[in-house]
Amino acid sequence: MPEAHSRGEGERTPSYDGRRFRLTLTGGVPTSQHVVLECRQSGDIVIGTYRGENLEHGSLVAIVRAMGCLEGRFQHVTGNLRMETGRCWATPQHTAGGQVRLYVEWQMSGREGVSVMEET
C-alpha cells in the first residue's frame, strides 16, 4: 500500500460526506455484486457503511490523506456469518461528469486486490 502522508494546510479535496459508491470492478473483473458504500465525513475522518450481495453489514473508518486519498480499515459480516477485516487505500479520480471514482487497493485475510467504486 502507498505510504501515508498528512494533508497540507489549504490542500483542497472533495468531501465524501453524503456520497454513495457502487462496486463496479474487483480484481480487474466486472462484478455483478450489488455492494453500495454510504459515506459520512467529519473533518478528515470518513465513516462508511456498506452492504450488498453476500454481505450482511460492513463498516469503514478512514482518514483523508494527501490529494483526497483514503487510508482505511474495514470489517464486515458475510451472508454465512463469517467476520472479515482488512485495510485499504482509496485513490479518487474525478470523472468528466463531476462524480468521484475510487480505485481501492485492499488487503484482507491474506488476500489482496484492487477494486473500483463509482459514485451513484
C-alpha positions as a Markdown table, in Angstrom:
| # | Residue | x | y | z |
|---|---|---|---|---|
| 1 | Met | 0.0 | 0.0 | 0.0 |
| 2 | Pro | 1.2 | 3.6 | -0.6 |
| 3 | Glu | 2.9 | 5.4 | 2.2 |
| 4 | Ala | 0.5 | 7.6 | 4.3 |
| 5 | His | 1.0 | 11.3 | 4.2 |
| 6 | Ser | -0.9 | 14.0 | 6.1 |
| 7 | Arg | -2.7 | 16.7 | 4.1 |
| 8 | Gly | -1.1 | 20.1 | 3.9 |
| 9 | Glu | -2.8 | 23.2 | 5.0 |
| 10 | Gly | -5.0 | 24.6 | 2.3 |
| 11 | Glu | -5.0 | 21.4 | 0.2 |
| 12 | Arg | -8.4 | 21.1 | -1.3 |
| 13 | Thr | -10.0 | 17.7 | -1.6 |
| 14 | Pro | -13.6 | 16.7 | -2.3 |
| 15 | Ser | -15.9 | 16.0 | 0.7 |
| 16 | Tyr | -17.0 | 12.4 | 1.0 |
| 17 | Asp | -19.9 | 13.4 | 3.2 |
| 18 | Gly | -23.2 | 12.1 | 1.8 |
| 19 | Arg | -21.6 | 10.3 | -1.2 |
| 20 | Arg | -22.6 | 6.8 | -2.2 |
| 21 | Phe | -20.4 | 4.4 | -4.2 |
| 22 | Arg | -21.2 | 1.2 | -6.0 |
| 23 | Leu | -18.7 | -1.6 | -6.6 |
| 24 | Thr | -18.1 | -2.0 | -10.3 |
| 25 | Leu | -14.8 | -3.9 | -10.7 |
| 26 | Thr | -12.9 | -6.2 | -8.4 |
| 27 | Gly | -9.6 | -7.8 | -9.3 |
| 28 | Gly | -9.9 | -6.2 | -12.7 |
| 29 | Val | -13.2 | -8.1 | -13.4 |
| 30 | Pro | -16.6 | -6.5 | -13.7 |
| 31 | Thr | -18.7 | -7.6 | -10.8 |
| 32 | Ser | -22.4 | -8.4 | -10.5 |
| 33 | Gln | -22.3 | -7.9 | -6.8 |
| 34 | His | -24.6 | -5.0 | -5.7 |
| 35 | Val | -22.3 | -3.6 | -3.0 |
| 36 | Val | -23.1 | 0.0 | -2.0 |
| 37 | Leu | -20.9 | 2.2 | 0.3 |
| 38 | Glu | -22.5 | 5.2 | 2.0 |
| 39 | Cys | -20.1 | 7.8 | 3.5 |
| 40 | Arg | -20.2 | 10.4 | 6.2 |
| 41 | Gln | -17.3 | 12.8 | 6.9 |
| 42 | Ser | -16.4 | 15.0 | 9.8 |
| 43 | Gly | -13.1 | 16.9 | 9.3 |
| 44 | Asp | -10.6 | 14.4 | 7.9 |
| 45 | Ile | -12.4 | 11.3 | 9.2 |
| 46 | Val | -14.7 | 9.3 | 6.9 |
| 47 | Ile | -17.1 | 6.7 | 8.3 |
| 48 | Gly | -18.9 | 4.4 | 5.9 |
| 49 | Thr | -21.3 | 1.6 | 6.0 |
| 50 | Tyr | -21.9 | -0.9 | 3.2 |
| 51 | Arg | -23.9 | -4.0 | 2.4 |
| 52 | Gly | -24.7 | -6.0 | -0.7 |
| 53 | Glu | -24.7 | -9.4 | -2.2 |
| 54 | Asn | -23.3 | -11.9 | 0.4 |
| 55 | Leu | -22.5 | -9.0 | 2.8 |
| 56 | Glu | -24.9 | -8.6 | 5.7 |
| 57 | His | -23.2 | -5.5 | 7.1 |
| 58 | Gly | -19.9 | -3.7 | 6.7 |
| 59 | Ser | -18.2 | -0.6 | 8.1 |
| 60 | Leu | -15.3 | 1.5 | 7.1 |
| 61 | Val | -13.2 | 4.0 | 9.1 |
| 62 | Ala | -10.8 | 6.1 | 7.1 |
| 63 | Ile | -8.6 | 9.2 | 7.3 |
| 64 | Val | -8.4 | 11.6 | 4.4 |
| 65 | Arg | -4.8 | 11.9 | 3.3 |
| 66 | Ala | -2.9 | 13.9 | 0.6 |
| 67 | Met | -4.9 | 14.5 | -2.6 |
| 68 | Gly | -8.1 | 13.2 | -1.1 |
| 69 | Cys | -6.8 | 9.6 | -0.8 |
| 70 | Leu | -8.4 | 7.5 | 2.0 |
| 71 | Glu | -6.4 | 5.3 | 4.3 |
| 72 | Gly | -8.8 | 3.0 | 6.0 |
| 73 | Arg | -9.7 | -0.1 | 7.9 |
| 74 | Phe | -12.9 | -2.1 | 7.2 |
| 75 | Gln | -14.8 | -5.0 | 8.6 |
| 76 | His | -17.9 | -6.9 | 7.5 |
| 77 | Val | -20.1 | -9.9 | 8.2 |
| 78 | Thr | -20.7 | -12.2 | 5.2 |
| 79 | Gly | -24.0 | -13.9 | 4.4 |
| 80 | Asn | -22.8 | -17.1 | 6.1 |
| 81 | Leu | -21.9 | -15.1 | 9.2 |
| 82 | Arg | -18.2 | -15.1 | 8.8 |
| 83 | Met | -16.4 | -11.9 | 10.0 |
| 84 | Glu | -13.6 | -10.4 | 7.9 |
| 85 | Thr | -11.4 | -7.4 | 8.4 |
| 86 | Gly | -8.9 | -5.6 | 6.3 |
| 87 | Arg | -7.2 | -2.4 | 5.3 |
| 88 | Cys | -7.4 | -0.3 | 2.2 |
| 89 | Trp | -6.1 | 2.7 | 0.4 |
| 90 | Ala | -8.5 | 4.5 | -1.9 |
| 91 | Thr | -7.4 | 7.0 | -4.6 |
| 92 | Pro | -10.1 | 9.3 | -6.0 |
| 93 | Gln | -10.4 | 10.3 | -9.6 |
| 94 | His | -12.9 | 12.9 | -10.8 |
| 95 | Thr | -15.0 | 12.0 | -13.8 |
| 96 | Ala | -16.0 | 14.3 | -16.6 |
| 97 | Gly | -19.5 | 14.4 | -15.1 |
| 98 | Gly | -18.2 | 15.7 | -11.8 |
| 99 | Gln | -18.5 | 12.5 | -9.8 |
| 100 | Val | -15.8 | 10.6 | -8.0 |
| 101 | Arg | -14.4 | 7.2 | -8.9 |
| 102 | Leu | -12.4 | 5.3 | -6.2 |
| 103 | Tyr | -9.6 | 3.0 | -7.0 |
| 104 | Val | -9.3 | 0.8 | -3.9 |
| 105 | Glu | -6.2 | -1.2 | -3.1 |
| 106 | Trp | -7.1 | -3.7 | -0.3 |
| 107 | Gln | -5.7 | -6.4 | 1.9 |
| 108 | Met | -7.8 | -8.9 | 3.8 |
| 109 | Ser | -7.2 | -12.3 | 5.3 |
| 110 | Gly | -4.0 | -12.9 | 3.4 |
| 111 | Arg | -5.6 | -11.8 | 0.1 |
| 112 | Glu | -5.1 | -8.5 | -1.7 |
| 113 | Gly | -6.5 | -6.8 | -4.8 |
| 114 | Val | -7.8 | -3.7 | -6.4 |
| 115 | Ser | -11.4 | -2.7 | -6.8 |
| 116 | Val | -13.2 | 0.2 | -8.4 |
| 117 | Met | -16.2 | 2.0 | -6.9 |
| 118 | Glu | -18.3 | 4.5 | -8.9 |
| 119 | Glu | -20.3 | 7.3 | -7.3 |
| 120 | Thr | -24.0 | 6.8 | -7.7 |
